[in-house]
């Protein structure tokens, strides 16, 4: 059968195109495009031409060409030589937060990154995920919630103190297109924070609420390790849409990571997924890859908790060197293998968040009772 007769047997219509589009399963949303609700418009302009608008619910600036190629292949298979113009954009909306906590007007979604245990590379993962979301076209901020050991200023390549235009609030520091705030901007790098719990939690609340964040799709909160005062404050007072758990394959790290996961479950914050860091060691001399901390731990934990394993990152010297020099992997080596893993994890986390309940509070008018 010729291509022409194949095209004739499948006439273009909105419904036939929609049916074919739904056969493409988006790997991040894990659903067909119709089922996922991303088909904004289909315009059949002639017997052999149509225009399609897709609006993805997660940032995908660097991934658009792959979506377009996959969709075009499906359409060509179904309709032969017909011409399709596929326009792809994204729109991030606000999602629901814990009960009795009010969402912040200028931040659509807050994502907490936790580990339960120190030394698993959580802060490095947090900053690279923030930069990955920004690289995909999102408006992103990062809050360093580790009051005792702030590391984000050095990792973001920033120093100095933030401005205050009104003497009350702080302007976020910014580099690589990401807004950031940390106690590290307000003290000398070698000054120890000898504070008790209430002072620490108060400082965290001030850093969050007194910073003039500018219209963020996502605010990544880099939590300190453990399940103590700061974590409790975050889960009780800060409007969190979702959480990410960073672990290594090592048994001791997995034990503590499970505690962090259980903490979020108890306070009804959805865990978007698990990130396994230092999965394999890559030799800087010969490139040999070896699972020196064991293997399968993150996958086993994800299976037990019924949440996805979003990705596995290597233990690589360059990752450490790049953050130490204030130029994390996603910006220093944007086309490298590790940056691609960070971007894939970021898209998966954002896509999973997009499937959570939406926040409708802005849709309803405020009711004011007046005496007349």
C-alpha positions in Angstrom: 0.0 0.0 0.0 1.4 3.4 -0.9 1.9 6.3 1.6 -0.8 8.2 -0.3 -3.5 5.5 0.1 -2.4 5.0 3.7 -3.0 8.7 4.3 -6.4 8.5 2.6 -7.5 5.6 4.8 -6.8 7.7 7.9 -8.5 11.1 7.3 -7.4 13.9 9.6 -9.8 14.9 12.3 -9.5 16.3 15.8 -10.7 13.0 17.3 -8.5 10.7 15.2 -5.4 12.9 16.0 -6.3 12.9 19.7 -6.6 9.2 19.7 -3.1 8.8 18.1 -1.6 11.3 20.6 -3.0 9.3 23.5 -1.0 6.3 22.3 2.2 8.2 23.1 3.0 7.4 26.7 5.0 10.3 28.2 7.8 8.7 30.2 7.6 11.3 33.0 3.8 11.5 33.4 3.5 7.7 32.7 0.2 8.3 30.8 -1.0 9.0 27.3 -1.1 12.7 26.3 -4.9 12.8 26.3 -5.2 11.0 29.6 -2.5 13.4 31.0 -4.5 16.4 29.9 -1.7 18.0 28.0 -3.5 18.5 24.6 -4.5 22.1 24.6 -5.7 22.4 21.0 -5.9 20.5 17.7 -6.6 22.6 14.5 -7.1 20.7 11.2 -6.3 23.3 8.6 -6.7 21.1 5.5 -7.1 17.5 4.5 -3.4 16.9 4.9 -2.3 19.5 7.6 -2.9 20.0 11.3 -1.6 22.2 14.1 -1.2 20.7 17.6 -0.6 22.6 20.9 0.7 20.6 23.8 1.1 22.2 27.3 3.2 20.0 29.6 2.7 20.3 33.3 6.4 20.1 34.1 9.3 22.2 32.7 10.8 20.6 29.6 12.7 23.3 27.6 15.6 21.0 26.9 13.4 18.0 26.4 10.9 19.5 23.9 12.6 18.2 20.8 12.4 14.6 22.1 8.7 15.0 22.8 8.2 16.5 19.3 10.2 13.7 17.6 8.2 10.9 19.5 4.9 12.5 18.8 5.7 13.2 15.1 6.8 9.5 14.7 3.4 8.4 16.1 1.5 10.7 13.8 3.5 9.8 10.7 2.8 6.1 11.4 -0.9 6.7 11.6 -1.3 9.4 8.9 1.5 8.9 6.4 2.7 12.1 4.6 0.3 14.5 6.3 2.0 17.6 7.8 1.8 18.3 11.5 3.0 21.5 13.3 3.5 20.6 16.9 4.0 23.4 19.4 5.1 22.4 22.9 5.2 24.6 26.0 4.9 24.1 29.7 2.9 25.5 32.6 3.6 24.9 36.3 0.6 25.3 38.6 0.4 25.3 42.4 -0.4 22.1 44.2 -2.0 21.4 47.6 0.0 21.5 50.8 -0.5 20.2 54.4 -3.8 20.8 56.1 -4.0 24.1 58.1 -0.9 25.5 56.3 -1.4 28.4 53.9 0.4 28.4 50.5 2.7 31.4 49.9 1.4 33.7 47.1 4.7 34.1 45.3 5.8 30.5 45.4 3.7 27.9 43.5 5.4 24.8 45.0 7.9 24.1 47.7 9.8 20.8 47.5 11.8 19.7 50.5 15.0 17.6 49.9 15.9 15.4 52.9 18.3 12.6 53.7 17.9 11.5 57.3 21.7 11.0 57.4 24.6 13.4 56.6 27.3 12.8 54.1 25.1 11.4 51.3 25.5 14.4 49.0 22.0 15.9 49.7 23.1 19.5 49.3 25.0 18.8 46.1 21.9 17.0 44.8 19.6 19.9 45.9 21.6 22.6 44.1 22.0 20.6 40.9 18.2 19.8 40.9 17.4 23.4 41.3 19.7 24.3 38.4 18.3 21.4 36.4 14.7 22.7 36.8 15.9 26.2 35.8 17.6 24.7 32.7 14.3 23.2 31.8 12.7 26.6 31.9 11.2 26.9 35.4 11.5 29.8 37.8 13.4 28.3 40.7 14.7 29.3 44.1 16.7 27.4 46.7 16.6 27.8 50.5 19.5 26.5 52.6 17.8 25.3 55.7 21.0 24.0 57.3 21.5 26.8 59.9 24.5 25.1 61.5 26.4 24.2 58.4 25.2 26.3 55.4 26.8 25.2 52.2 24.7 26.7 49.4 26.5 30.1 49.1 29.8 28.3 48.2 28.0 25.9 45.9 26.1 28.7 44.1 29.3 30.7 43.7 27.9 33.6 45.7 29.2 35.7 48.5 28.4 39.0 50.3 25.2 40.0 52.0 21.7 40.3 50.4 20.2 43.7 49.8 17.2 45.0 51.8 15.2 47.7 50.0 12.8 48.4 52.9 15.0 47.5 55.9 12.6 44.6 56.8 12.9 42.0 54.0 15.8 40.5 52.1 16.3 40.3 48.3 17.3 36.8 47.3 20.8 36.3 46.0 20.9 35.1 42.5 23.3 33.2 40.2 22.8 30.9 37.2 19.2 32.1 37.0 18.3 30.6 40.4 17.3 32.7 43.5 18.8 31.6 46.8 18.8 32.4 50.5 21.0 31.1 53.3 22.1 32.1 56.8 25.5 31.8 55.2 25.0 35.1 53.4 24.5 36.9 56.7 27.5 35.5 58.7 31.2 35.0 58.0 31.9 31.6 56.5 33.9 30.4 59.5 31.5 31.7 62.2 29.9 28.8 64.2 26.2 29.0 64.8 25.9 28.2 68.6 22.1 28.4 68.7 19.5 26.3 70.5 16.5 24.8 68.7 14.0 27.6 69.0 16.5 30.2 67.6 17.3 27.9 64.7 13.6 27.3 63.7 12.9 31.0 64.1 15.8 31.8 61.7 14.5 29.3 59.2 11.0 30.8 59.2 12.5 34.3 58.8 14.7 33.3 55.9 11.7 31.8 54.2 9.1 34.5 55.0 11.2 37.6 54.9 12.8 36.9 51.6 11.2 38.6 48.6 11.1 35.6 46.4 10.1 36.6 42.9 7.3 34.4 41.3 8.8 30.9 41.8 7.5 27.8 40.2 9.5 25.8 42.6 11.4 26.6 45.9 13.8 23.8 46.8 14.5 23.6 50.5 17.8 21.9 51.3 17.1 20.4 54.7 19.8 19.5 57.2 20.2 15.8 58.0 18.0 14.2 60.6 14.4 14.4 61.8 14.7 17.1 64.5 13.4 20.7 65.2 14.0 22.1 61.7 12.3 19.2 60.0 9.3 19.4 62.3 9.0 23.2 61.8 9.1 22.7 58.1 6.4 20.1 58.1 4.1 21.9 60.5 4.5 25.6 59.4 5.9 25.7 55.9 3.6 24.9 52.9 5.3 21.9 51.3 3.9 20.3 48.2 6.2 17.4 48.0 9.5 15.9 49.3 12.5 14.1 47.8 14.6 11.6 49.8 18.4 11.4 48.9 20.2 8.2 50.0 23.2 6.1 49.0 23.1 2.3 48.5 24.8 1.7 51.8 22.6 0.0 54.4 23.2 2.6 57.2 22.2 5.4 54.9 19.1 3.6 53.8 18.0 3.1 57.5 18.1 6.8 58.2 16.5 7.7 54.8 13.6 5.5 55.7 13.1 7.5 58.9 13.0 10.7 56.8 10.4 9.1 54.5 8.2 8.0 57.4 8.4 11.5 58.8 6.9 13.0 55.7 4.3 10.3 55.5 3.1 11.1 59.1 2.6 14.8 58.4 0.9 14.0 55.0 3.6 15.5 52.8 3.7 13.3 49.6 7.1 11.8 48.9 7.7 12.4 45.1 10.5 9.8 45.0 13.9 8.6 46.0 17.3 9.6 44.6 20.1 7.2 45.0 23.4 9.2 45.1 26.9 7.6 44.8 25.4 4.6 43.2 28.6 3.7 41.4 32.1 5.0 41.6 33.6 6.2 38.3 37.4 6.3 38.2 38.7 9.6 37.1 41.7 7.9 35.5 40.3 4.9 33.6 36.6 5.4 33.7 36.0 2.1 35.4 32.6 2.0 37.1 32.1 0.0 40.3 29.3 -0.2 43.0 31.6 0.3 46.0 28.7 1.1 48.4 26.6 -1.9 47.2 23.7 -1.9 44.8 19.9 -2.2 44.8 19.4 -0.3 48.1 17.5 2.7 46.6 15.4 0.5 44.4 14.5 -1.8 47.3 13.6 1.2 49.5 11.5 2.7 46.7 9.6 -0.6 46.2 9.0 -1.0 49.9 7.7 2.6 50.2 5.7 2.4 47.0 7.4 5.5 45.6 9.5 5.8 42.4 13.3 5.6 42.3 13.8 8.8 40.3 17.4 8.2 39.3 20.8 7.0 40.3 23.8 9.4 40.4 27.5 8.4 40.2 30.2 9.0 42.8 32.4 11.1 40.6 35.3 13.4 41.5 34.1 16.2 39.1 30.8 16.5 40.9 32.6 17.4 44.1 35.1 19.7 42.4 32.4 21.6 40.5 30.3 22.4 43.6 33.4 23.3 45.6 34.4 25.8 42.9 30.9 27.3 42.9 29.9 26.0 39.5 27.8 22.9 39.9 27.7 20.1 37.4 24.5 21.2 35.6 26.1 24.6 34.7 29.7 23.5 34.3 29.0 20.5 32.1 25.5 21.0 30.8 25.8 18.4 28.0 27.5 15.8 30.1 26.1 12.4 31.2 25.7 13.4 34.9 23.9 16.7 34.0 21.5 14.7 31.9 20.7 12.4 34.9 20.0 15.5 37.1 17.7 16.9 34.4 15.9 13.6 34.1 15.4 13.4 37.9 14.1 17.0 37.9 11.6 16.3 35.2 10.4 13.1 36.8 10.0 14.9 40.2 8.1 17.8 38.7 5.9 15.5 36.6 5.1 13.4 39.7 4.2 16.6 41.6 2.0 17.7 38.7 -0.1 14.6 39.3 -0.8 15.6 42.9 -3.9 17.4 44.0 -4.1 21.0 42.7 -4.4 24.0 45.0 -7.7 25.7 44.3 -7.6 28.3 47.1 -7.0 31.1 44.6 -10.1 30.2 42.7 -12.5 30.9 45.5 -13.5 34.4 46.6 -12.8 35.5 50.2 -16.0 35.8 52.1 -16.3 38.9 54.2 -19.1 39.3 56.7 -20.1 42.9 57.4 -22.7 44.3 59.7 -25.2 46.4 57.8 
